Structures are given as structure tokens and as C-alpha cells.
């Protein structure tokens, strides 16, 4: 999709798209994501996700990473997502279990979203090595009681050795164990978020090329083609029929006078490859 989008932008505007060089603070991209205008955007297409985007209104790359980690049955069902949204918009005070964990949880408004956060708290408060913290993460995921009890005692002892209150340490461990069941690894979410952001950027800045390359990629899926066609019409982008003199094999973009205003604008031209029974 990204490769085909870059090819079309180069072909129609003479602009070379370097996705690796895109700034991650593009206002137009976040406006598109925040209004849930994300049909065709990697990971953000479902109606539930689009509703969440409208509530959260992500405006930083960290928010995009978080929303991909949060949109899963566990976080949605436990109210983590609602807490995250309210705190982001200042409707609820952001609180931390202890000042020492504020740097770890600040990016997610005090909510334990990532497995890496649980590991880091084990390291900072419980005195775990990062290797032990990773073993704790695995144990929390498997929920083996005897192993968890052993780690809990180790965490409390390590915290007390660093002059934390023992009761506080035990409560914090229980909170970590609860959230660990729903935690997602940030490294995975961040990699997805980068692809999500680049796809959203393409749609925000070159919508006609974005739809054309989506149609090419999905040309074998008639349901998706119809969905994109309906969205293109809704956005008042002209769709030109297949033409033996003008069409490429793929969906393409070309200038055409608008049917009502007569002003020249960009339109999607149906590719010959989309015609059923006509091989490439």
C-alpha cells in the first residue's frame, strides 16, 4: 500500500515520498485520526476503533501507540480505556501509585498499558534485574499462583530493602499483577503505530492517491472495493470508468473537470485489472 501510494504521488505530483523522513507531529494527520476518518488506515478501520479515536482524539505518536495497545477486549472491558481518555482530556486527575513510578507511567496518564511498564516498576521499586523483571512478566501472563507468590515476596522484600513501605509494595504488586493480564508489549505496538501513522499521513495529504492505491490492493475483494467506492463518492471525489485509452492495469489518478463546477480536480480512474475476467 505504501509503495503504491508513493508511486502514485510521484506520478501525479512529482513529489518523492520518503516515509522514513516524515515528521511524527503532523497536525493534519492527527486531525484525520482524531475525527475517526480512518477507513483504509492500517489498524484503525473498525467501527469500534473509530469510535474510540473520536473519544480519545490522539494528538501525539505516543497516543497512537497507546490506542493500538488499548483496543483489545481486556482493556475495553475493565474500564482502562475510559480512564485513559478521561485523564488525557483532564476530566479526571492523573494519579500515580508513587512518585518514583511517575516517569514510567506519565506517558499513559498513570494507567499501566504496557508490559514494559510493569517490568520497569519491578526494576525500580522491587529491585529486580531486568532479566528477573522479564521472567515476572512471563509468570504474570501465565498466572501460576505458586510462582506469583514467590515473585510477590521477592518484590516486597526488594522494595522494603529500598525503604518503601511493605504494605504499599504488596498493594502495588497486586495492581501490577492485575494490569499485567491486559498489558501489551509496547515494542510491538510502536512498530504497528509507525505503519498506522504513515498510512494516515498518506490519506490526510493525498486522499485521491490513497483511495486509488487501496482499490488496487483490494481489487480482488468486491466488498472492500464497494466500501471504498462509497467513501470516495461521499467525499465528492470523481470516479472515472475504465477506458481502454486512459486506464492503466491498476487504479490511477488523473485530472478531470468537476461535473458541477467545471473546475479541474483529481479523480480516480478505474483500472482495467479490476474488470472481472480480464487478466493482467
N, C-alpha and C positions, 0 to 999 in steps of 0.2 A: 504493500500500500504506500509506504513512504517513498520507495524508489519510483513507483509510477507517478505519484504526486509531484515529486521533484522533476521528473521528466516533462510532465505537462506544464509546470510553471516555467521551466526553461524554454519550452517550445512556444508558449503563448506570450510570455512577458520578457524573455531573455534574461531572467533572473536565476542565478545558481543558488539553490537551497542547500546550505550546509547545516544539517540538523545538529551536529556536534557543537556548532558555534552559537546556537540560539540562546538568547538571554532567558533565564528562568523566572524573570519578573515581568513578563509581557502583559500589560493591562488588558489588552483586547482578548487575549487567550483566557484570562481568569474571568472576564465578563461573560464570555461564552459558556465556560464551565459553570459559573455561578447561577446562570439562568436555566441550567439543565438542557441547553441546546446541544445535546451530545449524541444524537443519532449518528452512528458510524464511527464514533470516537472509541478507541480501544479501552475496554473495561468499564465504560460509562454509559452503555446503551440501554440497560434495562429500565423499566418504568420506576421501579423502586429506587434504583441508584439515582435516577434523575430527580426524584422527589427529595432524596437526601441532599443532593447537591444544592437544590433550591433552599433547603433549610440551613445548610452549613455555609454556603457561599464561600468556597475556598478562594483565598487570595494570595497564598504562598505555595511554593513547591512542597513544603513540609505538610501542608494541609492535603495536598493531592496524595502524598504517600500515606497519610493517616486514613483518608477516606477509603482507599483500597483495602487497608487492613481492617477497617471497621465494618465494611459492608459484608458481613457474614452472619449467619443465624445466631451465634453466641452473643456477640456484642449488641446486635439489634434486639435480642430477646431480654438481655439483662439491664437495659437502660443506659449502657455505657455510651452509646451514640448520642442519646438525648442530653446526657450530662456534658459530653464533649461540645455539642452545638451550643448549649446554654452558656457554658463558660467562655467559649470563643467570642460570643456576642455580648459578654458582660452581664448576662441575665442571672448568673449565679456566680458566687465568689469562688475563685480558684483556690483550693486548699491542698496542702502537702502534708504527708504523714510526719515529716521532719525537715528542717531547713537543709540538712545535708543531702537530701534527695531532690531538692528543688531543681538543681541543674540537670538532673536526669529526666524529670517529668515535666519540665517547663514547656517543652515544645508541644506536648499533648495536654496542656492545661490541667496537669495533675492526675490525668487518667493513665493507668498502665495499659498501653496499647500494644507494645512490642515485647517480644521475648527478650530482646537485648536489654530492655529497661529492667526487667526482673533480674537478669544476670548482673547488671551493674549495681543494683541495690544490694544484692548478695555480696558483692565485692566490697562496696563502700561501707555498708553497715555491719554485715556479718563477717567481714574479714576474709571471705572466700578468695582463693585464687580464681582467675578467670576459667581455668580448666575445671575446677570444682563447681563454679557457677554454671558452666555448661552442662555438667552432669546433673546438677539440680534441675536445670531446665528440662532435661530429658525425663527425670523422675517425676516432675510435676505433670508432664504431658501424659505419663502412663498411670499416674495416681496410685502408685503402690504404697499402701499405708505404712508398712514397716520401714520402707526406705525413706518415706517422707518424715516419719517420726524421728529417724536418725538425723536427717538433714536439719530438721527444725531445732533439735537440741544443739547441733553444731552451730547453727545460725545464732541462736540465743547466746550461747557461750562466747562466740566471737564478738557479738555486739556488746555484751557486758564487759569483755576484756577491753573494749574501746570506749568504755564508760557510758554506754547507752543504758537506759532503764530496761531491766529484764522483761517486765510486763509489756512495755511498749514493743520490744523486739519480737515477742511471741505474737502479739496482735498484728504487727507488720508482716511477719512471715505468713500468717493466715490470710491476710489480704493478698499477698503475693501469690499464694497457692490458688486462691480463688481466681485471680485475673489470669494466671498462667494457663488456666484451662481454655481461655479465649484468646490468648496472645498470639500474635502473628510475627514472623521474623521480618524485621524492618528491611534487611538487605534484599529480600525477595520483593517486598512491596515497592521499594525505591526503584528497582530495575523496571518493574511494570509501570511505575509512575512516570518514568522518563519517556517511555513509549506513548503513554497516555497523553502527556503534555505535548509531545511533538505532533501527535495526530490532531489534538485540539488546536494547536497553533496553525496547522495547515488549513483547518476548517475556518478558523477565525479570519485568516488573511487572504486565503484563496478558496472561497467556498465552491465556486463552479468547478475548479480543478479537483477539489476534494470529492465532490459528488461524482464527477466523471471517473476518477480512479477507483472509487468504491464500487461503482457499477461494473467496471471492468473486472475487478477482483471477484465480485459476487455474481457475475453474468450467468453462472450455471445454476444459481439459486433463484427461482422465479419469485418466491415470496419476498426475498430481500430486495430484488430488483423493483418490485411493485412498491415496497415500503420507501425506497429511496426516490422513486419517481414521484410518489405522492408528496414527499417532503420537498422535492425540488419545485414542484408546482406551487406548493404552499408558500415557498419563499420567492415566488414570482420570477424564477429563472426559466427562460425558454428552453424547451426540449425540441431539437430538430430531428426529423425522422431519418432512417437510414437512406443514404443516397450513394449510388454507385460512383458518382463523380467527386463526392466530398468526404464520404465516410472513410475512416481507417478501419482496421480489423477491431481495434479497441475503441471504447468510448473516447471522444475527443472534445476539445473546446474550440469554439470559433466565434467570431463577431457576427452579429446579425441585428437588423433593425427591430426594435421592440414593436410588437403587434399594435399597441395602443398609442404609444408616444412617438414612435418612429425613430427614437434615439438609438444609436448603436450601443450594444452591450454584449456581454459574453453569454454564450449559450452552450448547452451540452448537445453534442451530435451523437446519435446512436451509432454504435459501431456495427459493422457487418457481421462480426463474430457473434453478436447477440441474437442473430436470426436463427431460429430453430432449424436444425438440419443442414445448416451451411457451415462446413468445416473451415478451419483456419487456412 
